[in-house]
Amino acid sequence: MTLKRAIGLRISNLMVKNKIPSQYALCKKAGLTESTLRNIINENNETINILTLIRICDGLNTTIQEFLNDDLFKRDNLDID
């Protein structure tokens, strides 16, 4: 799986877990535009910077460490080569 896919899935999973009803609601909490978040979740972004990821984590009421502490980000699960 690509890193972009893992990030999008993790955001979606945490939205469900934290009962965040929509991307719009997360955007408001994270201080991001809807297009930015939509592009990240739908894998239409080329890169994601760490500040944006931290803002998303803030909106999800999690830390960057907790965000990345998921099997999605295990090296064996990612196509990074």
N, C-alpha and C positions, 0 to 999 in steps of 0.2 A: 504494500500500500504506500502511496506517496505521503510525504509529510503534510502536504496541503489537505489531503483527504483525512488524515488523522486529526488535524486541528479542527476541521469542519465538523467531523463526527463528535469530537470531544465537546465542542461548544454546544452542539445540538443535544447531546446526552445530559450535559449539566443544566441546560435550560429546562429540560423535562424534570430532572431531579430537584431543581430549585423552584419548580412551578412558575417559571417565567413564561407568560402566555404567548409572547410573540417576539419576533426579531425587533420590532419597533420598541417594545418595552425594554429589551436589553440595550438597544441603542441609547435610549434615554438614560438608563442607569450608567452606561459606560461612557457617555459623552462622545459617541461616534455617529457618523451619518449612516442612514439605512443602507446606502449603496456600498459603503465600506464593509459593513458587516455581512451583507448579502453576498458580496463578492468573495469574502473569506469562506463563508459557509458553503457556497456553491462552487468553490475551487476556481473561481475566475480571476484570482489574484496571482501575480507573478511572485510576489514576496509579501511577507508580513513582518513589520518591524516589531521589536521587543516592546516599545512603548504602547503600540496598539494592542498587543497581546496582554500587557499588564492592565490596560483599561478594560479589556474584555473580562479579564479575571476579576477586576474590581466589581464590574457589573454582575458577575456570576457569584459574588460573595465568596471568592476562593483566592488562594495565592497562586502565583506562577508555579511554585513547587508542587502544590496539590494538583494543579491543572496537568502538569507533565507526568505526575505519578499515576500512570494508567498503562495498562497493557498495550494500548494503541501505539505508545511511543517506545516500546521495547525494540531494540536494534534489529532483532530477528523479524519483526513485523513491518519494518520500513524498507522501502526501496530508495536507498540513499547513494548508492554507488554511481 
